Amino acid sequence: MKITYTNPVYSHYMADPFVLRHGGYYYAYGTAPTPIGERWFPILQSADLVNWTPRGGALIPVPGADEFWAPEVVYHDGIFYMYYSAHGINGGNHRLRVATSTDPLGPFEDTGGVLTPDDPFTIDAHPFCDKDGQWYLFYARDFLTADNGYRIGTGIVVDRLVDMITLAGQPRIVVRPHADWQLFQAQRSIYDGVYDWYTVEGPAVRLHKSRYYCFYSGGGWEQDNYGVAYVVAEHPLGPYIQPNHVSGPLLRSVPGRVIGPGHNSFVVSPDGSQEYVVYHGWDSAKTARYMRIDRLMWDGDRPIIEGPTWTPQSFVLDAAREE
């Protein structure tokens, strides 16, 4: 059976969308500006990747926090782990934390610690399990030096997870801002200084033909320069390189249609035959960041994202769901 969809696939605010496939269903978790009842992070559920049902909020908030960003959920040994950032605890900025649940619908309860206590600002945690079973955490942090061709601003690092709630404490650089299109804000006042601030964030890793592709979003999340690009490595810890043929974002704004597409995750279609990029994008009036999906294709070692789209798209839906 063929199923047709038109982006956005959900008509309410759903930024930084992460989709988990588990037990025959898809679960989407995202950033929203307000809580859902007494919990943060909206949860959506779908059997077909297209028709989504709201299922309440995910996270029991940590006392003292006033903002929550970018949840990602993985399943390991009977437990669902949610990686996210919280702002405002003891007056601090965003820091990475972990919450757990025995149900993908929550509630998720915080485990009580900060993953990156030595960093004043960390966001966009992306847990990745390698083919040997080792877990890694990719995340974004700030850099105040301009060296080796890098720009001052937010970049992405990776560290090994000793267990699901503990990092090894040996982060390695994955990608730092290095191009004009990644400008977040000129003359930004931050860290007691003023900088032309560049940003790459929102890591999402895809293993393809034994190579590790770290997709990332760059630029200003509220601006039309925001888009998705990637770097490649032979090991999750790197070193990562930018392919010579990549000179800008693969997924970029389409004026009058979709503004600032980015912060993606990956998921396969119900029959397993097609891979999709799940991402957010502003509407042309910039009223909200909506969840969208488009196909990921490969031309040899080059990924191709067939989007952003705003017209009807389709794929084959297998009636047999994963159990």
C-alpha positions, 0 to 999 in steps of 0.5 A: 500500500502506498501512503502519501504525506505532505510536510509538515507531518505534525501541525504543532511546534515540534523542534529538534525532532528525534524519532525512536522506533520500538515495538512496532511504533515510532515515538517522536520527542522534541523541543517545545516552548512550554510544558505539556501539563506538568511534563516537558518534551512532547511525545508523538506516536505513529505506526506509519511515520506519517500520522502522529498522535500526541501522547502527552509530555515526557520529562518530569522537570528537574527542580530549578530548571526553566528551559529544556532542549533537544531530547533524544531517547535510546533503549538499552537493557530494558531501560529508555534513556533520555539525553537532554539539556536543562537551563537555570539550575542553580543559575547555570546555563544549559547542561546535559543530563540523563533521565530514564523510564521503563516506558517510551511514553514516560514519565522520564525521571532525571538521574540526578547528575550533569554529564559535562560538569566542567563545561559551562554550556552543553546541548544537543546530546546524541547517543550512538551505539557502534556495531561492537556495542560500545556507546558514544555521546556526541554533543555541542559545546562552546569554543573561544579560540580561533585556530586551525581554520576554525571560527569562535563559537559552538562546535561538536565533540564526541566522548565514550560512554563508560555506562549509559549515564557516565562519560569517559571525560575525554572529548574529541573534536568532531567539527567546529564552525569553519565557514561563512554560512555557519554564522550565528550572530555577528558581534555577539556579547557572550563570555564577557566579550564580543565575538562574531559567533559561529555555530554547528550543533545538532549532531546525528550519526549514520554508519554507511559502508563502514564509515561514520557520517556525522550530520550537523546543523549550522548557522542561526537557528532562527535564520535562513542560513540554518541548514544541514551538512556533514563530516566523515570518519573511519571511527566514531572518535574520529578524526572527522574530515569534511569531504572536498565536494561539500561546500555548503548545506545539503538541506537548506532554506527554500524562500517562501516555503521552508526556513532554517531546516535542521537538527535532524535524526534518522529513521527507516520506513515501516517496511525497512526499505527507505531511510528518512531524515526527520528534521524541523523547519520554520514555515514561511511566516516563522510562526513555529518550527514544525516536524518534517520528513524527507528521503535520504538517498546515497550516490556511492559515498555521498548522501542526498537529502530529497528536501525540504519538500512541501508538496505531496510525497509517498512511500510504500507502507508494509502492513506488517509492523515490527514486533 
